[in-house]
Amino acid sequence: MSDDLEPMSPHEGMKRFLAHRESGVSESTYRNNQTTLEQFVAWCSDNEIDNLNHLTGRDLSQFVAYRRSKVKPITLQKNLSAIREFLAFCADIEAVRDGLNEKVHAPELPDGAEARDIMLEPEAAETALDHMDKFDYASRDHVILLLLWRTGMRRGALRSLDLDDLRPDDHALELQHRPETDTPLKNGEKGERWVWLGPVSYQVLEDYVNTNRHDKVDDHGREPLITTIQGRPHVTTITDAVNRITQPCHYGECPHARNPEICEAFGQASVPAKCPSARSPHAVRRGAITTHLNEGTPPEIVSERMNVSLDVLYRHYDARSSREKMAVRKEHLSE
């Protein structure tokens, strides 16, 4: 435990956080935060954690496992987002160690956890990418959205990539299942594959590596492709980045007529996921798959590229309307 920390009970930490949040969020958000934190405080009491100073990453892992058995995956993700906000606040008031909030790891959403019509629309994706091409070129955010949108890969697959996985001669990436060094792929060895980017997207990736990537090595001696100041990012860091990147108010007017100065999803103390237009990595993946299909890419090719079975693709990822499906079929038919 750091000497800089001041003892504080979980209940006192919750009271201070809620008082801090009350004037800056909607009533429904406040109530949801309160409910989530009351559950967390009760869990701390049941596990004899009476001082936030003593809270560890292992404790948080046990809490996640406990909540995972109680709620649906999408609810768990929302709960854990509130816990991360709470722990970040507690770090600011010297109640927990800095960075403890990043040790709250939300499990990957299973196929179909989100509604099938929730996806990143192609117009929104291209607007964001065009903006970053001009004003935030080859940044980490640029590369995160570019790879997720162009390839439809999962956030865990993106996190798993190393510099050694670049294949410049083919303008491609190689995804590998490496559970022994903390970067498994969701489908194990069956998820291993080469993913073609093309020369334009690959150039953005190379420029990121040469100019904006933090030169870091992870705990296993590997060089991550995507890095933060600390090293390989957590999947929650990727989720937070995608939620922020996909907020349309960064590129134009707010479609929800909100005032940016008081919007709880925008600004220094914002929670981007609270923006109705923000999208998760899962929604980006669904949008990428649907866009590939709408552009006439054969489902078998999409299945292999995105590492998803045809059955799951059609049941959980294909968000095309009946009319859009007809338009694709029409290209292959004669009058």
Secondary structure as GFF3:
##gff-version 3
##sequence-region A 1 335
A	DSSP	alpha_helix	10	21	.	.	.	ID=ss1
A	DSSP	alpha_helix	27	46	.	.	.	ID=ss2
A	DSSP	three_ten_helix	52	54	.	.	.	ID=ss3
A	DSSP	alpha_helix	57	68	.	.	.	ID=ss4
A	DSSP	alpha_helix	73	92	.	.	.	ID=ss5
A	DSSP	three_ten_helix	100	103	.	.	.	ID=ss6
A	DSSP	alpha_helix	122	135	.	.	.	ID=ss7
A	DSSP	alpha_helix	140	151	.	.	.	ID=ss8
A	DSSP	alpha_helix	155	160	.	.	.	ID=ss9
A	DSSP	three_ten_helix	163	165	.	.	.	ID=ss10
A	DSSP	beta_strand	166	167	.	.	.	ID=ss11
A	DSSP	three_ten_helix	168	170	.	.	.	ID=ss12
A	DSSP	beta_strand	172	175	.	.	.	ID=ss13
A	DSSP	three_ten_helix	179	181	.	.	.	ID=ss14
A	DSSP	three_ten_helix	188	191	.	.	.	ID=ss15
A	DSSP	beta_strand	193	196	.	.	.	ID=ss16
A	DSSP	alpha_helix	199	211	.	.	.	ID=ss17
A	DSSP	alpha_helix	235	245	.	.	.	ID=ss18
A	DSSP	three_ten_helix	248	250	.	.	.	ID=ss19
A	DSSP	three_ten_helix	272	274	.	.	.	ID=ss20
A	DSSP	alpha_helix	281	294	.	.	.	ID=ss21
A	DSSP	alpha_helix	299	306	.	.	.	ID=ss22
A	DSSP	alpha_helix	310	312	.	.	.	ID=ss23
A	DSSP	pi_helix	313	317	.	.	.	ID=ss24
A	DSSP	alpha_helix	322	330	.	.	.	ID=ss25
###
